[in-house]
Amino acid sequence: MTFPTLNLPVISPQIVLVVAALVILIADLVIVQKRILGWISLVAALGALATVFTYRPASPAFQNMALADGLGLFTTAAVLIAAALALLLSVERVADFTRHAGAYYALILLATAGMTALTIASDFMTIFVAIEILSLALYVLSGFNRRDARSSEAALKYFLLGAFASGFLLYGIALIYGATGTTNLAAIAQGIAPLSVSLPFAPLLPLGVGLLLVGLGFKVALVPFHMWTPDVYQGAPTPVTAFMSVGTKTASFAALIRVLAALGSHDRPWLLALAGLAVLTMTLGNLAALRQTSLKRMLAYSSIAHAGYIVTGLAAGNPRGAEGALYYLLAYTFMNLGAFAVLLAVQRREENDVSVERLHGLAARQPVLAVLMALFMFSLAGIPPLAGFFAKLYVFSGAVEAGLAWLAIVGVINSAIGAYYYLRVTVAMFMSEPAADAAEAPKPGWPVMATIAIAALATLLLGIWQFPWMQSIIQAVSTLALR
Amino acid sequence: MQHVMFFLFAIITLGAAIMVVTTRNLLRSALWLILVFFGIAGIFVLLNAEFLAVVQILVYVGAIATLIIFAVMLTRQVMDPKQPRFNDQARVVAGFATLLFVVLAVIVTRVAWPVAIGAAPVDAIQQLGMDFVGPYAVPFEVASVLLVVAMIGAIIIAREHE
């Protein structure tokens, strides 16, 4: 018998993350100063990021189970950046909601390992196991605040609906396997045309892709599979929300892009379904966000709307749309994580949410924080020259290029609706008098401020200095077989 | 003979499955579920998948059903048979469930499934073992990370209230 050749560098980020998680679990027993565990986990996330940058895109590894190509490396880097920022955010405030800091950091790292495994997964087997790792870790993390009943509710709701969505995902995978005879994406890409013709009545593939879209649509919160999002984002501890809102999206969209690219040689009836999902998701997300008074719920609905914009890029089904989606994911990582970080900075120690009123007059009390929050809001609204503007520009131009001008128009109208509630927050910070009960939140320490500053800087830089990012995005998309 | 056996197992599986969802007593539901698992194991045997049949009994009957029974016995409220059986969304759900069933039934009956020709391999279990350390080594190992996550999560959830 022959053993397969191992190409361990392909999974080196995952190895670093899992080993670090186990080290933290053991160190938790002897280290009294829990903050050290946070720094260890941050070093691990940065170390994993370093391995990504030293690695060059390569041929498939582990018999086509994993593929660290441009797409995989780019999205892995985005997830690891999100994890590092979330960990930096957690170091200061984790003691507010749990005494089990070791398990918390370990689970964040394991969730990150699942997400990064998903970005490089090139076989449905790996995709499914990776999704389950990130989901299980996030179910537990969203229930980590045992002092807040809403946190437990969030965990239970997320778990029950998530398990249900996994069923759809698995059913979809089974039907795709039935249609193509393989679970491997590379083999599907090569063999899809002859096999799908040979079946006389072959709705298997579209139906399989449809069920797959339900499963993945749940993870990225597309309407109508979004019901859990506001409750979970509100109930989960704020650093967890910050992390899961961006990390899960990046990883799941990476997998979706990879799967759709593998199915690319078919006549792709699912692109229309994606366009419909995009319209529903953008519109419902934005309309619901208008009415929220809780900022975490508002950002939850806003994150649904942003998932809709990203799907617009995928519905285009062309390289421009995929490039836009990837740029969007990176831009969204910084601007959304930054916005949640500001919420954490103004929330009191015993709180797990912030209302809009709390931000009234923030500019007078903490001008730096208010200016940076305004920057994130402007970017989320899509105002140039910030990253959020170019992200929308790229996905919409992808849609126009694919002949879906109507979809781009719906997107632009939605951006205008979205601008209202983002600007309302800004107006509240700069032009309203502080509320009478605006008791001071604890002054945010330097780790929280550093997270916000890094996110703000990146939001600005992604917009005005695009060359290096766009180069790796274009390289990532060019290796995918998109028509 | 094979057909008779298949229909026997199919009736056992489906009948027990109907009992699972119609019985008011959750503990009885769990016991009926065990019979469902046995029926499916029987169908695996008919398909020459003895290993899957054994795993089905070991894992589903041995572990999962036991776990469910423990969970049912440890939670008091769910055992109350006076709980309402349906809520106001029952009709919507029934509609979607019927739709899904019709779509899947049409698919399963109308598709010309590609069927492999030839006898099942004799050393299927050996082949399965080789595949786990060969082509499927990565998903296999990653699944162990999944178990670690599940274990940490279970301990965190079950810990004392703060």
Interface residues (C-beta under 8 A of the other chain):
Chain A: M1 F3 P4 I11 V18 A21 L22 L25 F62 Q63 M65 A66 T98 R99 H100 A103 A106 L107 L110 A111 A113 G114 A117 D123 M125 T126 V129 A130 E132 I133 L136 A137 Y139 V140 G143 F144 R146 R147 A155 L175 G178 G181 L195 S198 L199 P200 F201 A202 P203 L204 L207
Chain B: V103 I107 R110 V111 A112 W113 P114 M130 V133 G134 P135 Y136 A137 V138 P139 V142 A143 V145 L146 V148 V149 A150 I152 G153 I155 I156 I157 R159 H161 E162
